[in-house]
Amino acid sequence: MKTLHQSPTDPAFVQNPYPFYESARATGPFFHWADYGLTCTPNAAACNAIFRDRRFGREVPAELAPQIPSHLAPFYAVEAHSMLELEPPRHTRLRSLVLRAFTSRRIAALQPEIETLTHQLIDALPDGPFDLLKHFGQKLPVIIIARLLGVPEAMSDDLLRWSNAMVGMYMAGRTRATEDRAVAATEAFVAFMRGYVEARRADPRDDLITHLIAAEEAGEKLTTDELITTCILLLNAGHEATVHTIGNGVKTLLETGTSITAANAETCTEEIFRFDPALHMFTRWAYEDIEVMGHTFHRGDQVALLLAAANRDPGLWDDPDQFRPTRPVRANVTFGAGLHFCVGAP
């Protein structure tokens, strides 16, 4: 397995990481990314296999669980209830309860609201040059998710600020200042959500928080802490990914001279997800010794799945570096796969 060096914060890499991914792919299904200290795979087959193999998972093996620094305790207290970070049986219980409230009917019912809000935001765009993400990309998902949860839209600026600060914990180049901002945002977010959940217990409404409170399976319900973490997860994961997909998507449409039409709307959207996804790396822990495509993982080894690289694997896609708005729809790994497939994908 070859060792490669590439700073993930280098501006040229951030703007176009795909040449590095291709050079990494040429070395084989796995390589060691020195800057992260991780074994990584840009290979679509390996990503799909590891996503679906229950011998890999998100939870750190118990004997390797790190000591949480005291200044980060509030942040990781929330993470402790996140289904994104859990494995069965806790993950199974949490996800099944959430899916009872997060139904396809509720998602489908949002479509007219999303269309109306989209037109309102476009009509309000400045006449001169403007930042698309600030005036549109950030506003659209945070307002919609606030409505979905039943949180006042007037809180959207606070939700956006808290979300941005918390997500900084997962980005390359994290500093103590990043951590302090994330913890402050976590404490503010939790305090707000705790009060809001209690208000909804006393005064139920037709919103996701009320439905999460009511969700029950085999006599079990979500605890208040689980409710709070789930709402924070839905906002952070759903909002951040949508903002960056809008940005990457519009950039791609402009650079390729592509127009979205009624005829290509579905395939063009799916191609945007494949061609330049919002999330490029997701990790898994090995829970036992296992061989994948000639590489042996031992219990406690961590592997990074390079989703954006897998989505351009020529072993799976024809002309993968070409943006084709009418490319036939087929599965990619933008939303993950297996047990942790994104609940917000619909």
C-alpha positions as CSV (number, residue, x, y, z in Angstrom):
1,M,0.0,0.0,0.0
2,K,1.5,3.3,-1.1
3,T,1.7,6.4,1.1
4,L,0.6,9.7,-0.5
5,H,0.9,13.2,0.7
6,Q,-1.7,15.9,0.1
7,S,-2.8,18.7,2.4
8,P,-6.6,18.6,2.6
9,T,-6.6,22.4,3.3
10,D,-4.5,23.3,0.2
11,P,-6.6,25.8,-1.8
12,A,-5.9,24.1,-5.1
13,F,-6.9,20.8,-3.7
14,V,-10.1,22.2,-2.1
15,Q,-11.1,23.7,-5.5
16,N,-10.4,20.5,-7.4
17,P,-9.5,17.3,-5.4
18,Y,-10.1,15.0,-8.3
19,P,-6.6,14.8,-9.9
20,F,-5.3,13.6,-6.5
21,Y,-8.1,11.1,-6.2
22,E,-7.2,9.7,-9.6
23,S,-3.5,9.5,-8.8
24,A,-4.5,7.7,-5.6
25,R,-6.7,5.3,-7.5
26,A,-3.8,4.3,-9.8
27,T,-2.0,2.9,-6.7
28,G,-4.6,0.3,-6.0
29,P,-7.9,-0.1,-4.0
30,F,-6.3,1.3,-0.8
31,F,-3.6,3.9,0.0
32,H,-2.2,5.6,3.1
33,W,-3.1,9.3,3.2
34,A,-0.2,10.6,5.3
35,D,-1.8,14.0,6.1
36,Y,-4.8,12.2,7.8
37,G,-2.8,9.2,9.0
38,L,-5.6,7.0,7.5
39,T,-5.9,4.1,5.2
40,C,-8.3,5.3,2.5
41,T,-10.1,3.9,-0.5
42,P,-11.2,5.7,-3.7
43,N,-12.6,2.4,-5.0
44,A,-16.4,2.2,-5.6
45,A,-16.5,-1.5,-5.0
46,A,-14.5,-1.3,-1.7
47,C,-16.7,1.6,-0.5
48,N,-19.9,-0.2,-1.2
49,A,-18.6,-3.4,0.4
50,I,-17.4,-1.7,3.6
51,F,-20.6,0.4,4.0
52,R,-22.6,-2.8,3.9
53,D,-20.3,-5.1,6.0
54,R,-21.4,-5.3,9.6
55,R,-17.8,-6.1,10.6
56,F,-17.2,-2.4,10.1
57,G,-19.0,0.3,11.9
58,R,-19.1,3.9,13.2
59,E,-18.6,3.3,16.9
60,V,-15.1,3.2,18.2
61,P,-14.2,-0.3,19.6
62,A,-14.6,0.0,23.4
63,E,-10.9,-0.7,24.2
64,L,-9.9,2.2,21.9
65,A,-12.4,4.8,23.1
66,P,-10.5,8.0,23.6
67,Q,-10.5,10.1,26.8
68,I,-12.7,13.1,26.1
69,P,-11.0,16.4,27.1
70,S,-13.1,18.2,29.7
71,H,-13.6,21.2,27.5
72,L,-15.2,19.0,24.8
73,A,-17.6,17.2,27.1
74,P,-20.7,19.1,26.2
75,F,-20.2,18.5,22.5
76,Y,-19.6,14.7,22.9
77,A,-22.5,14.4,25.4
78,V,-24.7,15.3,22.4
79,E,-22.8,13.0,20.0
80,A,-23.4,10.1,22.5
81,H,-27.0,10.0,21.4
82,S,-26.5,10.5,17.6
83,M,-27.7,7.6,15.5
84,L,-25.0,8.6,13.0
85,E,-22.3,7.5,15.5
86,L,-24.1,4.4,16.9
87,E,-24.3,0.8,16.0
88,P,-27.0,-1.8,16.8
89,P,-28.9,-2.3,19.0
90,R,-29.0,1.4,20.0
91,H,-28.9,2.5,16.3
92,T,-31.7,0.2,15.4
93,R,-34.0,1.5,18.1
94,L,-33.2,5.2,17.4
95,R,-33.5,4.9,13.6
96,S,-36.7,3.0,13.7
97,L,-38.3,5.5,16.0
98,V,-37.1,8.5,13.9
99,L,-38.4,6.9,10.7
100,R,-41.9,6.6,12.3
101,A,-42.0,10.4,12.4
102,F,-39.8,11.2,9.4
103,T,-42.1,9.6,6.8
104,S,-42.2,9.9,3.0
105,R,-45.6,11.5,3.3
106,R,-44.3,14.3,5.4
107,I,-41.4,14.8,3.0
108,A,-43.7,14.8,0.0
109,A,-45.9,17.4,1.7
110,L,-43.0,19.8,1.8
111,Q,-42.7,20.1,-2.0
112,P,-45.1,23.0,-2.5
113,E,-43.6,24.9,0.4
114,I,-40.1,24.4,-1.0
115,E,-41.1,25.6,-4.4
116,T,-42.8,28.7,-3.0
117,L,-39.9,29.6,-0.7
118,T,-37.4,29.0,-3.6
119,H,-39.3,31.5,-5.8
120,Q,-39.5,34.0,-2.9
121,L,-35.8,33.8,-2.3
122,I,-35.0,34.2,-6.0
123,D,-37.3,37.2,-6.3
124,A,-35.5,38.8,-3.3
125,L,-32.0,38.4,-4.8
126,P,-30.0,41.6,-5.2
127,D,-29.8,43.3,-8.6
128,G,-26.0,43.4,-8.6
129,P,-23.3,40.7,-7.9
130,F,-24.1,38.6,-4.8
131,D,-23.0,35.6,-2.9
132,L,-25.4,32.7,-3.9
133,L,-24.8,30.7,-0.7
134,K,-25.5,33.6,1.6
135,H,-28.6,34.8,-0.1
136,F,-30.0,31.5,-1.3
137,G,-28.1,28.3,-0.5
138,Q,-28.0,28.8,3.3
139,K,-31.5,30.3,3.6
140,L,-33.5,27.6,1.8
141,P,-32.6,24.5,3.7
142,V,-32.4,26.1,7.2
143,I,-35.9,27.6,6.8
144,I,-37.3,24.4,5.5
145,I,-35.8,22.3,8.2
146,A,-37.0,24.8,10.8
147,R,-40.5,24.4,9.4
148,L,-40.2,20.6,9.4
149,L,-39.1,20.6,13.0
150,G,-41.7,23.2,14.0
151,V,-39.1,25.7,15.2
152,P,-39.8,29.4,14.6
153,E,-38.3,30.7,11.4
154,A,-37.1,33.7,13.3
155,M,-34.6,31.3,14.8
156,S,-33.1,30.4,11.5
157,D,-30.1,32.7,11.8
158,D,-29.3,31.2,15.2
159,L,-29.7,27.7,13.9
160,L,-27.4,28.5,11.0
161,R,-24.7,29.9,13.3
162,W,-24.9,26.9,15.7
163,S,-24.9,24.4,12.8
164,N,-21.8,26.0,11.2
165,A,-19.9,26.1,14.4
166,M,-20.7,22.5,15.3
167,V,-19.8,21.1,11.9
168,G,-16.4,22.7,12.2
169,M,-15.5,19.8,14.5
170,Y,-15.5,17.5,11.5
171,M,-13.3,19.6,9.2
172,A,-9.6,19.4,8.5
173,G,-7.4,21.9,10.3
174,R,-9.5,21.9,13.6
175,T,-8.1,24.2,16.3
176,R,-8.9,25.0,19.9
177,A,-10.8,28.1,18.7
178,T,-12.9,25.8,16.5
179,E,-13.6,23.5,19.4
180,D,-14.6,26.4,21.7
181,R,-17.0,27.8,19.1
182,A,-18.5,24.3,18.6
183,V,-19.0,23.8,22.4
184,A,-20.6,27.2,22.8
185,A,-22.9,26.5,19.9
186,T,-23.7,23.1,21.3
187,E,-24.7,24.4,24.7
188,A,-26.9,27.2,23.2
189,F,-28.5,24.7,20.8
190,V,-29.2,22.2,23.5
191,A,-30.6,24.8,25.9
192,F,-33.0,26.1,23.2
193,M,-34.1,22.6,22.1
194,R,-34.7,21.4,25.6
195,G,-37.1,24.2,26.3
196,Y,-38.7,23.7,22.9
197,V,-39.2,19.9,23.4
198,E,-40.8,20.5,26.8
199,A,-43.1,23.1,25.2
200,R,-44.2,20.6,22.6
201,R,-44.8,17.9,25.2
202,A,-47.3,20.4,26.8
203,D,-48.7,21.7,23.5
204,P,-48.5,19.2,20.7
205,R,-48.5,20.5,17.1
206,D,-48.3,19.0,13.6
207,D,-44.5,19.1,13.4
208,L,-41.6,16.7,13.5
209,I,-40.7,17.3,17.1
210,T,-44.3,16.4,18.2
211,H,-44.2,13.3,16.0
212,L,-40.8,12.3,17.4
213,I,-42.2,12.7,20.9
214,A,-45.2,10.5,20.0
215,A,-43.1,7.9,18.1
216,E,-43.1,4.6,20.0
217,E,-42.0,1.0,19.2
218,A,-42.4,-2.0,21.5
219,G,-43.3,0.4,24.4
220,E,-40.1,2.5,23.9
221,K,-39.9,6.2,23.2
222,L,-37.1,8.6,22.6
223,T,-35.7,10.2,25.7
224,T,-35.4,14.0,25.8
225,D,-31.7,13.8,25.3
226,E,-32.2,11.5,22.2
227,L,-34.8,13.9,20.9
228,I,-32.5,16.9,21.2
229,T,-29.6,15.1,19.5
230,T,-31.8,13.8,16.7
231,C,-33.2,17.3,16.0
232,I,-29.6,18.7,16.0
233,L,-28.5,15.9,13.7
234,L,-31.3,16.5,11.2
235,L,-30.5,20.2,11.1
236,N,-26.7,19.9,10.9
237,A,-26.5,17.0,8.5
238,G,-29.4,18.1,6.3
239,H,-28.5,21.7,6.2
240,E,-24.8,21.6,5.6
241,A,-25.0,18.9,2.8
242,T,-27.8,20.9,1.1
243,V,-25.9,24.2,1.1
244,H,-22.8,22.7,-0.4
245,T,-24.8,20.6,-2.9
246,I,-26.4,23.8,-4.1
247,G,-23.1,25.5,-4.4
248,N,-21.3,22.7,-6.1
249,G,-24.3,22.0,-8.4
250,V,-24.7,25.6,-9.6
251,K,-20.9,25.9,-10.1
252,T,-21.0,22.7,-12.3
253,L,-24.1,23.9,-14.3
254,L,-22.3,27.2,-15.0
255,E,-19.0,25.7,-15.9
256,T,-20.6,23.1,-18.2
257,G,-23.2,25.4,-19.7
258,T,-26.0,23.0,-18.6
259,S,-29.6,24.0,-18.1
260,I,-32.0,22.0,-16.0
261,T,-35.3,21.4,-17.8
262,A,-38.4,19.4,-17.1
263,A,-37.1,16.6,-19.2
264,N,-33.7,16.2,-17.4
265,A,-34.6,17.4,-13.9
266,E,-34.3,14.0,-12.2
267,T,-31.2,12.8,-14.1
268,C,-29.4,16.1,-13.8
269,T,-30.0,16.3,-10.1
270,E,-28.7,12.8,-9.6
271,E,-25.7,13.6,-11.7
272,I,-24.9,16.6,-9.5
273,F,-24.9,14.3,-6.5
274,R,-22.5,12.0,-8.3
275,F,-20.2,14.4,-10.0
276,D,-19.3,16.7,-7.0
277,P,-20.9,15.7,-3.7
278,A,-20.9,17.8,-0.6
279,L,-19.3,15.1,1.6
280,H,-16.0,13.6,0.4
281,M,-14.9,11.4,3.3
282,F,-16.6,9.1,5.8
283,T,-14.8,6.7,8.1
284,R,-15.5,3.2,9.6
285,W,-13.8,1.1,12.3
286,A,-13.0,-2.6,11.8
287,Y,-14.5,-4.8,14.5
288,E,-12.5,-7.9,13.6
289,D,-9.8,-9.1,11.3
290,I,-11.1,-8.9,7.7
291,E,-9.7,-8.9,4.2
292,V,-11.1,-6.5,1.6
293,M,-9.7,-6.5,-1.9
294,G,-6.3,-7.9,-0.8
295,H,-5.9,-5.6,2.2
296,T,-6.2,-7.0,5.7
297,F,-7.8,-4.9,8.4
298,H,-7.4,-5.7,12.1
299,R,-9.8,-4.9,14.9
300,G,-9.4,-1.2,15.7
301,D,-8.2,-0.2,12.3
302,Q,-9.9,2.8,10.8
303,V,-10.6,3.2,7.1
304,A,-11.7,6.3,5.2
305,L,-14.2,5.9,2.3
306,L,-13.6,8.6,-0.3
307,L,-17.1,9.1,-1.5
308,A,-16.4,11.7,-4.2
309,A,-13.6,9.5,-5.6
310,A,-15.8,6.4,-5.6
311,N,-18.4,8.3,-7.6
312,R,-15.9,8.8,-10.4
313,D,-14.5,5.3,-10.4
314,P,-14.2,4.3,-14.1
315,G,-14.8,0.7,-13.0
316,L,-18.4,1.7,-12.4
317,W,-19.0,4.8,-14.6
318,D,-18.5,5.5,-18.2
319,D,-16.4,8.8,-18.7
320,P,-16.8,9.5,-15.0
321,D,-15.1,12.9,-15.2
322,Q,-17.7,14.1,-17.7
323,F,-20.8,15.8,-16.4
324,R,-23.8,14.3,-18.2
325,P,-27.1,15.7,-17.2
326,T,-29.0,12.9,-19.0
327,R,-26.8,10.1,-17.5
328,P,-29.1,7.1,-16.6
329,V,-29.7,7.1,-12.8
330,R,-27.9,4.4,-10.8
331,A,-26.8,4.1,-7.3
332,N,-23.8,6.2,-6.0
333,V,-22.4,6.6,-2.5
334,T,-23.2,10.2,-2.0
335,F,-25.9,9.3,0.7
336,G,-23.9,6.4,2.0
337,A,-25.2,2.8,1.9
338,G,-26.2,0.0,4.2
339,L,-27.2,0.5,7.8
340,H,-26.4,4.2,7.9
341,F,-27.9,5.2,4.6
342,C,-29.0,8.9,5.0
343,V,-32.5,9.2,6.4
344,G,-32.8,12.6,4.6
345,A,-32.1,11.1,1.2
346,P,-35.8,11.2,0.2
